[in-house]
Amino acid sequence: MLFDDLSLIDPLQRALSEEGYTTPTPIQERSIPHLLKGKDMIGIAQTGTGKTAAFILPILQDMSAVNKGPRPGKPRVLVLAPTRELAAQIGDSFATYGKYTRFKHTVIFGGVSQRPQVKALSKGVDILVATPGRLLDLIDQGHVQLSGVEYFVLDEADRMLDMGFVNDVNRVVAMLPKKRQSLFFSATMSPDIDKLARTMLKSPAHVEVTPQATTVELIEQFVFFVDHENKNNLLLNLLRGRHLECVLVFTRTKRRANKVTEMLNKNKIPAGAIHGNKSQNQRTKALQDFKTGGLRVLVATDIAARGIDVEDISHVINYDLPNESESYVHRIGRTARAGAEGTAYSFCAADERDFLRDIEKLTRTSIEAADHNYHSDKAKYATGDSAKPAPKVQKGQKRKNGKKKGRATRSKANKGSRKTLNKSI
């Protein structure tokens, strides 16, 4: 199927053609016909599948059929996103696909002055892309009214719940007109997600383009068993000894993201950090420098990484394994964008061994172990209590004697020999 077969209007076809897009992705091919018929929809899709265009194109087409001018603070379209970066990315996509339409859009999020956002709203907007917190702030101040919303999109609903936005989302939904078209996108469909969807949607079409929470098949995945104290050396060797030119590194905490970034820069590897403690201007600059090649490495935490859409990321490195298996899927999905190939490396210390087992269970994949100079058998064979860090003992407190008995087991990922990626590592 080609975009020509989807009966899109000429302004949208021209924009797609200029971007070099001729063939819709599976989520676009299956979603756009439902949405052009005005149906509500649940879309189960991971990042990098083209889901943003899947909802933008039919919304712009449907809006074009009714001649309405933009009204101050009263958008026709509301898109809710969990992070600033994702909101900005969606805003850019509306600008790209809607360049030959007359519609005005703006993006609002926290962490920056609200003054330019309020000014844009006062001039009139057709499309509003927002994060929940800033949206509610501006609603409370009287700068936004939702009574005119005809199309509502909740993007990355699973991350909305993970970040604790469910009450904010429910509050926003309660302000929307009953008569509207609602679109709901998530990478997974847990009971909580299903419950939220039922409150928003009426007789929705259900589109799922990949099995829930599975990894992208085009991504090569390797695990490096290593002690925590050797992770920096391993990271440096990987970056020095292999052709890793555009690398996204994930850490579990903001503090570690800063430390890893400082370490890389001291070793003359251009790197920047992006996380919740950075100002929006700092985050925007780091992301822009990474996109343009000014930074070779971007170090990020999970929440800040939502919305990072850089086509040329060749490698994702999990410096720390995530304690939520679903986050692993989102992380590695930052490579292999738009059908390209990619590689994911994961560092696994002894106290992260259970995280690896959970990831392999969720993804139904045995991640291949890679050989390297800092290999740790302690990390590889850790199981049960031995994988957990020892409890901290305060001064004057005696450590309890005795350990839980448990039989060590070996996962499928541990069977067989480790693959040698590079003898110099």
N, C-alpha and C positions, 0 to 999 in steps of 0.2 A: 504494500500500500504506500502511496505517496500523499504528501499534504494536499495535493491537487484533488485527491479523492474524498477529502473531508468537507468539501463545499465551503471552505473559508472565504471570506470576502477579500477583495483585491488588496486593500491596505495591509491586511495581515499577511497575505501571500507575498507581497513586495518585501515586507520586513523579514520574513523567513528566508526569502531568496537571497537577500543581502547578507544574511548571516551564514549562508551556505547550507541551510537546512532544507532537505527535500523529502526525507523519509521520517515519519513519526516514530518515536520509541513505542514499546508495547503499552506503557501507561497512557501515552497520548492517543494512540490508536484506539484503545478500548474506552477511554474516559470521554473524549471530546464528543462522540455521538450522543452519549447519555446526557451530557451537560447542555448540548445544543437543544435538546428536547425539554430542558428546564427541570430535570430530575435532581433531587438531592443525591449525594454520593459519598460513600466511604471508599477511600483509596488506601490500600495497604502497599506501600512502596518505600524502598530505602532511598537514601540520598544518592544523587548521581543518576537517577532513572529518568529524569526529564519531567518530574511531576509539576514543577512550577509552570512551565509552558502548558501543561495539561489542563490547568485551571485558568490561566491568564487568557489564552486564545479564545475559548468559548465565551468567557465573560465579556471580553472586548467586542466580540461579534454580536452578542445579544444586546449589549448596551447601544451598539450602533443603530439598532432597529428603532430606537425611540429617541427623538430629538429633545434632550434635556440639557440645559446649561448647568455648569457647576454652581453650587450654592455654598455660601460661607458656613463652614463648620458642619455641613450636612452631607456626608458622602453617600454615594449610591453603593459603593463597594467597600467592605471592611475585611481586611486580611489580618489575622492575629498570628504573630510568630513569637517563639519563646525567647529569642536573643536579638541583640542589636544587629549583629553581623548578618543573620538570616533575614531580618527585616530589610536591611539595606540591599541585600542581594535581590530580594523580591522586587523592591522598588526599581532597581536597575533593569530587571526583566520587563517590568511594565513599560519602562522607557524604551527598551529595545523593540519589543513586539508591538507597542502602540505608537511608534514614531510617526506613522501616517494616519493616525486617528486624532480627533480633536480633544481627547480626554486629558484632564489634568490629574496628577497624582502627587501625594507627598508621603513622607515616611516620618513617623514620630517614635522616639525611644528615649529612655532616660540616660543619665550620665553626661549630658550636654545641656546647654542652655535651652530653655523652652521658647525663648523669644522668636527665633527664626521659624520654629514650627508653628507657633500661634499666628505669626504673620502670614505664612503660607495658607493656613486654614481660613483665615479671614478673607483671603482673596477668592476663595471658593475652590473646592476640590471635588472631583468625581470619585476618586479612588484613594482610600486611606490604608496604609500599611502601618501596623503598630505593634509594640510590645504591650502586654497587659497593664503594667504599672503606670507608665506614662499616659496611656489612653485614659485610664480611670482618673488620673490627676487632672487632665484637661477637661474631662467630662464634668468633674466636680467643680471646676472653675468656670464652667459654662462656655468653653471654647469649642466643644464638640457635642453634637446631638446625633443619636443613632436612629431617630424615627424614620429617616428616609432610606435606610439600608435595604437594598434589594438582593444583594449577593453577599454571603458571609462565608469566609474561608478560615478554618482552623488548621494551621500547618504544624506538623511535627507534634501532634497531640500527646504522644508518649513522653516527649521531653517536657511538655507543659506540666504534666503530672509529676515527673521526676523533680522538677524545680519548684514544686509546691504552688503552682498557679491555678489549681483547680477552682478555688473559691473566686478568684478574679475572673476566670473564664465564665463561670456560672453567673456572676454578677453582670458581665457584659451581655451574655446571651439573654438574660432577663429583660434587658433594655431594647432588644431588637424587635422589629415588627413581626407579627406571627406569619404574615405572608412574605416569604423570602425564599431564595434558593440557598441551601447550605451545603458546603463541601467540607469534608473531614478527612485529613491525611495523617497517617501514622505509619511507622516502620513495623510496629507490632500490634497485636490485637489482644491485649490482656482483658480480664474481666472488668477492671476499672475503666479501661479505654472503651469497652463495649457499653458500659453503663453511661459514660459521658456522651457517647454517640447517640444513644437512645433518647437523651434529653434534648438533642439538637435537631435531629433529622426526622423526616417524614417519608416512609416507604422508599428508603434510599437504594440506588443501584450499588452493587458491591463489586469493586474491581481490585483484584490482587494479582500483581504481575510477577511476584516471586514468592516462594514459600516463606513464611514468616521467620524473620530473624536468622536467615541463612547468609553466609558470606558470598560475596561476588565471586563467581567462578573464575574470572580472569585474574584474580589476585593470587600470586604465589605467597605462601605463608610459611615462616620458619620461626622456631623458638630457640632462644639461646639461654641455656641454664647457666646462671652466673650469680655470684654472691654480690650483695649490695655494694660493697666497697670496690668492686671491680667494674661496676657499670659505666663509670666515666671513661675508663681506659678502653673498654669494649666499644663504646660509642665513638671515641676518637679514632680507633683503628678502622672501624667501618667507614667513617667519613673520609679517612685518609687513603685507605687501601682499595676502595671500590668507587665506581662511577656513580655516586649519589649526588646529583646536582640540585635537586629540588625536593627537600626532605621535611616532612612534618613529624615532629617528635611530641609524644604525649607523656605528661606526668600526671600523677594523681593529685598533687597539691600545687597551689600558687607559689609557695615558698620554694619548692623544688624546681618549678619552672624557671624561676629567677636564677637559682644556683646553677642549673644546667646551662642556661643562656650565658651567664658570666663566664663559666668554665670554657665554653666553646669560643667566645670572643677572645679570651686570654690566649687561646691556642690558635688564633688567627683564622677561625672559621666564622664568617659573618652570620650572626644569629640574632633573632629578636624573640620576645615573649609576648604572649597574648593571653590574658586571664582577667578575672573579675575585678582585681585591684588596680588594673591599669585604667587610665582615663580613656574616654571614647576616642579622643584625638590620638593618643598613643597607640590604641588598638588599630585604628584606621590606618595610621602611618606604617605600622609594622606589617599589616596585611598587604598594603600597597607596595611596600618595598619587597616583600616576598613575591608578589605577583610579577613585578618588573625585573626580578633577578638581583636586586640590591642586597637581599638577604638570601643566603643559601639554605638556611635552616630556620624554621619557625617552630618554637616550643610553645605548646598550648595545653590548657586543661580542657576537660570534656565540655563543660558548659560554654566556654568561650569559643570552642571550635565549631559549634553549630553555626552554619551559614558560611563557613569557609568553602568557597567553590573556586578552586584553582585547577585548571585543566591539566597542567604540566607536572603535578606532583607524581614523582616516580616511586617514592618510598615513604611508607609510614613506619615509624619506629615507636613501639610502646616501651618507653624507658621504664615505666611502671605498668604492670597489668592492671586493668580496671577491676574494681570489686563488684561491678555489675556487668554480667555477661553481655547484655544488650549494647553496652557502651563500646565493647570491642567491635561489634558489627558496624556501628556508626563511625568509629575511628578509622578502620581499614577501608571503609567506603569512600574516604577522601582521596584515595588513589583509584586507578581504573575508572576514571570519569569518562562518561560518554563513549563507552565501549573500548577504551584504551586498556592496555595491560598495566599491572602494577605489582608492587612487592610490599609485603608487610613483615617486619621483624619484631619479635617480642622478647624482651628481657624478662626472665623468670627466676626470682630468688626463692629460697626455701619457704619463706612465709607467704609467697604468692602461688604456691603449687596448687592449692585448692581452687584459686581463681582460674588457673589454666584448665583444670578438670571441668569446672562449670562451663567455661567457654567451649570446650570440645563437646560437651554434652549438648549445649544449646545449638551449636552450629553443625552437629553431627559430622565433625571433621577431626581426624587425628593430625595434629599439626606436627610437621616434620622437624626433628631436632637438628640443629646445625652445629658443626664442629668449630671450635675456636680455641684460642690460647688461654682463655679465662674460664674454661668449662668447670662447673661445680657439680660433682656427683651428689653432694649434700642437697643441692637444689633439685636435681633431677629425680632423686628417689625419696624426697620428703613426702611424708604422708601423715594425715591426722594431726596429733598434737605436735609432732616434730616439725610441722610446717608453720606452726604459729610462734610468734615471738614470745620469749620468756616473759612472765609477768614482772612488772617493775616492783622493786622492793624498796620501801622507804627506810630511812635511817631508824634503827631500833626495832625494825620489824623482821621477824624470822621468815624465811621462805618455807612454804609448806613442803613436807616430804611426800614422796610418792608421785607416780605418774600413771595416767590412764594406760591400760594395756590395749594394744591394737596391733593388728597384723598388717605389715607393710604390703601394699599392692602396687602393681605396675600397670599404668594405663596403656592403651594401644599406642599412644604417642611415644612410649618409652621402649617399645619392642624394636629389636633390630638395631643396626648401627646408625650413628649420626652421620648426616650428610656433610661433606666438607664443602664449604662455600668458597673459602679462600685460605690457602695455606699460610698466608702471612698474618692472618687474624688470630 
